[in-house]
Amino acid sequence: MRDVIVIGAGGGGPVAAKELAARGLDVLVLEGGPHYTDPENQWSRYENDANNILDGYFRVGPSERFDKPAWFRELPQNSFLWQLAGVGGTTQHYYGNNPRAMPGVFTGYDGPDRDAYDSAHRFPFTYREMIPYFEWVEATLPVQTAAMGTKESVYFRGAEGIGLPVNTTKDVTRDSFRPQENAILQPGGNAGTTSDPQQLLYPNATGCTFCGYCFQGCFEPRRAPRNLKAKRSTDNSYVPMMLTADRWAPGGRPVTLIADAYVTRIHTEQRDGETVAGGVTWRDTRSGDEHTEDAEVVIMAGGCTEDPRLWLNSGLPNPNGWVGRGYTDHFFDWVVGVFDEYTGNSAGVGSSARCDYPGRGGLEQVGLPPALQGFSMGLSASGVRGYYDNGRGPTGPWDGKAGRPVGPELKEMLADIDRLVNILVLTDDDVEPDNRVVRSAFPADSNGPIPKVIFNGRNRSRRTQRNREFLASEAARLLRAAGATKVIRLDWAPLLLHVQSSMRMGISEDDSVLDETAEARFVKRLYVADNAALANSLGGPNPTLTSQALATRTAEKIFQKYFGGDAFVGRESPMSSIDDRVTEGVLAAR
Ligand SMILES: Cc1cc2nc3c(=O)[nH]c(=O)nc-3n(C[C@H](O)[C@H](O)[C@H](O)COP(=O)(O)OP(=O)(O)OC[C@H]3O[C@@H](n4cnc5c(N)ncnc54)[C@H](O)[C@@H]3O)c2cc1C
């Protein structure tokens, strides 16, 4: 019998696991995808090698990427779901942007913008209560002000040009712009000063080497121990910490991590009239063998799509019907400016500059390498613009109708991607019950019935649509103020990569799966510690910091309620994942 089983080693799972292991609990982490232990030799700079959704090393599927198919998920609308399987989960892809959620999405907020948010679905506790958990994760990862380059100076010129003030705090209460708060280590030594690979080896280079390939998984600087790689995806931060908890935490115990271990069922029993979780069945995805494990507490951290799937496949109770509902995605859009000058779009930290609009969402500048730049310009809900204009896209301060460029226009734009600046629109979107995960009628895969992810397409709430139109216009104005000679808006179809709140915590029992401690309302000893637990779309900021802060709080609640422990956040000092004690542990574990 384990103390705790954590399902999934992505953005959230390793956070809860590390905190509980540091306090001496016996924690087992089961991850359905692969564990890349030698990324310098297993990953590459070839974009298709990494990102091909069928056989890329970053896909949703089992380890044997050329021998076994990817795991299929049904998407019944024009959309794209971007999640990864493997230790590190989708943070292997992520850009490390770590802004805090906006204060206005928490209960008790009383600022002038208080009515501008999805006020029916706030967090069931206050922003003030959340701050120590934000600080804890910011110190652990660590989060720093992002390293910047040419594309950021172009972006800031535009932000100033449309009259936005700069924000110098981590808290957002007014329209403003700022450098990203980012979990990518600042360049040190030769990093950022040369592209000569020999000069960029650790320890002559530390932190971000400005390679421009955050998307492909971070293995820079080469020869650095895993916990000193620049990007703080959990495979480089919380996972090394959880595996070495006995070395740096007094009384700590290392986590047992099993990769290629897909949990297909959560077991429950009836105790004193309540349904209580007590263990799991997992499948070795290589051999097909099944195993069972028991635990005092089970934590789901399989992400927004797989948590509801596992819940439904396990036949767990769902009396209010909210399992899988309320899936938010920041209803992204994409606005691209063409410049006469060098912008450095493909170089450096992927995204280091943003604007925030309380109650509406935000904008962030996003740099991309060539194939992804092409991909980003091919997804549209409005069809084709320009040369073969089919006349459907909305008009606004961008050129012509929104839609995807094709033919000569696309060729011209992609001819020199270092003259482009991309802006991602992050809409503060409403929790809507019809955006949801259900079980698909397609055949099951080897892990059971598969998920179907339903999005309402363009048919979102009025507030969501208003926010998105406002932000797309702001993005176009910003690019013009920065000097763009041409601005296009893609009007993206749902691109689901900021996925949130499909097993949401909430104030009301009628529209939430989790209570205010993230324990399932209808299954005791079962918790959720990933993006699915979030109460809403956070006002627009990227979700991972808030998920990780919440997972820290959840670990503390579990430690107190089921293991007789004390609160630790606020009493102890957090330790950084780049501490030498973790480095030594990682080196020794090799
Ligand atoms: C291109 C890209 C860029 C991004 N950039 C940012 C950014 O800059 N900032 C930010 O905040 N967010 C960013 N995100 C989003 C970020 O990656 C997610 O917020 C984060 O990874 C979510 O963590 P999670 O634990 O909910 O899910 P995941 O990270 O997806 O992890 C879930 C894990 O659980 C495993 N799993 C699922 N089901 C099971 C099961 N039944 N048994 C065993 N294992 C299971 C999966 O294989 C996976 O490894 C980005 C995402 C993408 C795709």
Ligand as a Chemical Component Dictionary entry (heavy atoms), coordinates in Angstrom:
data_LIG
# 
_chem_comp.id                   LIG 
_chem_comp.type                 NON-POLYMER 
_chem_comp.pdbx_formal_charge   0 
_chem_comp.three_letter_code    LIG 
# 
loop_
_chem_comp_atom.comp_id 
_chem_comp_atom.atom_id 
_chem_comp_atom.alt_atom_id 
_chem_comp_atom.type_symbol 
_chem_comp_atom.charge 
_chem_comp_atom.model_Cartn_x 
_chem_comp_atom.model_Cartn_y 
_chem_comp_atom.model_Cartn_z 
_chem_comp_atom.pdbx_ordinal 
LIG C1  C1  C 0 3.096  24.642 -27.681 1  
LIG C2  C2  C 0 2.644  24.883 -26.292 2  
LIG C3  C3  C 0 3.117  25.985 -25.590 3  
LIG C4  C4  C 0 2.691  26.214 -24.293 4  
LIG N1  N1  N 0 3.211  27.281 -23.615 5  
LIG C5  C5  C 0 2.800  27.526 -22.361 6  
LIG C6  C6  C 0 3.360  28.597 -21.622 7  
LIG O1  O1  O 0 4.257  29.293 -22.086 8  
LIG N2  N2  N 0 2.904  28.822 -20.374 9  
LIG C7  C7  C 0 1.926  28.049 -19.821 10 
LIG O2  O2  O 0 1.534  28.317 -18.695 11 
LIG N3  N3  N 0 1.403  27.014 -20.491 12 
LIG C8  C8  C 0 1.819  26.719 -21.734 13 
LIG N4  N4  N 0 1.311  25.651 -22.400 14 
LIG C9  C9  C 0 0.339  24.793 -21.701 15 
LIG C10 C10 C 0 1.039  23.844 -20.726 16 
LIG O3  O3  O 0 1.818  22.942 -21.423 17 
LIG C11 C11 C 0 -0.021 23.164 -19.880 18 
LIG O4  O4  O 0 -0.647 24.183 -19.107 19 
LIG C12 C12 C 0 0.496  22.125 -18.904 20 
LIG O5  O5  O 0 1.352  21.214 -19.496 21 
LIG C13 C13 C 0 -0.708 21.382 -18.318 22 
LIG O6  O6  O 0 -0.303 20.461 -17.346 23 
LIG P1  P1  P 0 -1.237 19.226 -17.009 24 
LIG O7  O7  O 0 -0.583 18.488 -15.902 25 
LIG O8  O8  O 0 -2.621 19.684 -16.862 26 
LIG O9  O9  O 0 -1.254 18.310 -18.335 27 
LIG P2  P2  P 0 -0.063 17.700 -19.177 28 
LIG O10 O10 O 0 1.162  18.520 -19.059 29 
LIG O11 O11 O 0 -0.620 17.466 -20.538 30 
LIG O12 O12 O 0 0.277  16.308 -18.467 31 
LIG C14 C14 C 0 -0.604 15.231 -18.377 32 
LIG C15 C15 C 0 0.249  13.967 -18.333 33 
LIG O13 O13 O 0 -0.546 12.895 -17.868 34 
LIG C16 C16 C 0 -0.297 11.740 -18.647 35 
LIG N5  N5  N 0 -1.499 10.914 -18.578 36 
LIG C17 C17 C 0 -2.732 11.219 -19.030 37 
LIG N6  N6  N 0 -3.594 10.241 -18.734 38 
LIG C18 C18 C 0 -2.898 9.289  -18.085 39 
LIG C19 C19 C 0 -3.247 8.056  -17.532 40 
LIG N7  N7  N 0 -4.500 7.607  -17.560 41 
LIG N8  N8  N 0 -2.263 7.289  -16.950 42 
LIG C20 C20 C 0 -0.980 7.748  -16.888 43 
LIG N9  N9  N 0 -0.600 8.948  -17.405 44 
LIG C21 C21 C 0 -1.557 9.709  -17.986 45 
LIG C22 C22 C 0 -0.032 12.293 -20.033 46 
LIG O14 O14 O 0 0.699  11.343 -20.803 47 
LIG C23 C23 C 0 0.759  13.561 -19.717 48 
LIG O15 O15 O 0 2.141  13.314 -19.656 49 
LIG C24 C24 C 0 1.747  25.362 -23.692 50 
LIG C25 C25 C 0 1.280  24.242 -24.395 51 
LIG C26 C26 C 0 1.724  24.001 -25.678 52 
LIG C27 C27 C 0 1.217  22.792 -26.413 53 
# 
loop_
_chem_comp_bond.comp_id 
_chem_comp_bond.atom_id_1 
_chem_comp_bond.atom_id_2 
_chem_comp_bond.value_order 
_chem_comp_bond.pdbx_ordinal 
LIG C1  C2  SING 1  
LIG C2  C3  SING 2  
LIG C2  C26 DOUB 3  
LIG C3  C4  DOUB 4  
LIG C4  N1  SING 5  
LIG C4  C24 SING 6  
LIG N1  C5  DOUB 7  
LIG C5  C6  SING 8  
LIG C5  C8  SING 9  
LIG C6  O1  DOUB 10 
LIG C6  N2  SING 11 
LIG N2  C7  SING 12 
LIG C7  O2  DOUB 13 
LIG C7  N3  SING 14 
LIG N3  C8  DOUB 15 
LIG C8  N4  SING 16 
LIG N4  C9  SING 17 
LIG N4  C24 SING 18 
LIG C9  C10 SING 19 
LIG C10 O3  SING 20 
LIG C10 C11 SING 21 
LIG C11 O4  SING 22 
LIG C11 C12 SING 23 
LIG C12 O5  SING 24 
LIG C12 C13 SING 25 
LIG C13 O6  SING 26 
LIG O6  P1  SING 27 
LIG P1  O7  DOUB 28 
LIG P1  O8  SING 29 
LIG P1  O9  SING 30 
LIG O9  P2  SING 31 
LIG P2  O10 DOUB 32 
LIG P2  O11 SING 33 
LIG P2  O12 SING 34 
LIG O12 C14 SING 35 
LIG C14 C15 SING 36 
LIG C15 O13 SING 37 
LIG C15 C23 SING 38 
LIG O13 C16 SING 39 
LIG C16 N5  SING 40 
LIG C16 C22 SING 41 
LIG N5  C17 SING 42 
LIG N5  C21 SING 43 
LIG C17 N6  DOUB 44 
LIG N6  C18 SING 45 
LIG C18 C19 SING 46 
LIG C18 C21 DOUB 47 
LIG C19 N7  SING 48 
LIG C19 N8  DOUB 49 
LIG N8  C20 SING 50 
LIG C20 N9  DOUB 51 
LIG N9  C21 SING 52 
LIG C22 O14 SING 53 
LIG C22 C23 SING 54 
LIG C23 O15 SING 55 
LIG C24 C25 DOUB 56 
LIG C25 C26 SING 57 
LIG C26 C27 SING 58 
# 
